Amino acid sequence: MVTNTIKQFIIALCTAALFFATETSYAQTSAKLTVINQDYEQAKLESKKQHKLLLIDFYTTWCIPCKYLDEAVFKDANLSEELAKNFVVLKYDAEKDRNHHLSLKYHIRMYPSTVVLNENQMVVNRMYGTGGSDKDMTKNYMAFVNTSIENHAQKNYIKGVSNNNLMNYPKFYEEYVYHINKKDVDQNFNQYWQTNPDHFDEITFTMLCYFDGGSDEMDNFFSQNKKKYEDLYGELDVRWVNSMILSKKVYAAFDAKDRKLFNEAKNMAKLQMSSNDTVSYFLAIEQQMLTKEQRWADAANVVEQRMRLKNYDPESTNDFCWSIHQECNDQQVLQKCSLWMKKLTDRSPNYNTLDTYARLLYKTGNKKLAFATIQKAINLGKANKEDTSSSEDWLKNNSPLRE
């Protein structure tokens, strides 16, 4: 690991070059927006000097949404001028986080992510990802920006997160985040929990966020003290940890195909989730559990309920029907799925949906239409330069010439 002395030397050595980048970054779009690359110390100084919030844009060079966000917001002339009224921007490559430890501090593992700090480096707001689909990226991001300004005006900030970025993080956490060593992390985290008496401290909560909770003991403690964690660290991060704890319990039940474990997870969800979220969530996990149990007729009934609630998209329909074609021999279920796929392919045909529909037709005995449909799928797939080899093999193996 790099020592503090070497860190300070590197920071001092790089300050002049990075200051030049500060003055010139995005000059072609707006000279008013100060954008600093990688140097947190310089960004803090500029934030105080200009009496503006510090917006940290966490990215990686391989992250495509990061590039979209950069073009859509930071390099847009109008939006960069708008940002300049209230913000200094720090562009921070998370994979070069060795001096300032910001990825450790803010448990960053999703890119892009944004953290907004006030002049005292207290967290005013944060967002993981882009806030929605690509088409709504700019609108969602600017809504986040405006909320950050409102939070600051109301002197709202996350009380439990300090302004110290060089904290005494456990070695196993640093090595995990920096991809140095990922062995024995569960064991090391559990040992840290057992030997650290303060389970509400910032470092412990940071690791709970990064590792999606911990052992059963940690998860139970977190769930029992959710309100106190919210008071310290805000609803967003607490909701994330809570959802991951629930997911772990649900997937453990899936893997074991254990209804008792599954019902325990559902009961926990009822206590932890708002009533607005529970209906769609319970239907989704019930469908998966029934699928694991291979109770196909019951699973299909749940899918129908989700369709009526309009929270089941075409891709999910195709995925479920593909599983039915592979594993189910119940003719009533096969017929039902075949009708769903007919409606789907009539409305918006593509290679995958036509392929699924053809195979369902075959299993329901409508072989002539099945062959015609899979040929249509192959033709459409080839026109779009998709790999159609599995469909061609299926047609060859099941064609009338072989019967």
Secondary structure, DSSP 8 states (H G I E B T S, - for coil): ---HHHHHHHHHHHHHHHHHHHHHTTTTT-TTS-EEES-HHHHHHHHHHHT-EEEEEEE-TT-HHHHHHIIIIIT-HHHHHHHHTTEEEEEEEGGG-SSS-HHHHTT--SSSEEEEE-TT--EEEEEES-SS-GGGHHHHHHHHHHHHHHHHHTT---TTS-S--S----HHHHHHHTTS--TTHHHHHHHHHHH-S-TTSHHHHHHHHHTTS-SHHHHHHHHHTHHHHHHHH-HHHHHHHHHHHHHHHHHHHHHHT-HHHHHHHHHHHHHHS-HHHHHHHHHHHHHHHHHHTT-HHHHHHHHHHHHHTT---HHHHHHHHHHHHHH---HHHHHHHHHHHHHHHHHS--HHHHHHHHHHHHHTT-HHHHHHHHHHHHHHHHHTT---HHHHHHHHHHSGGG-
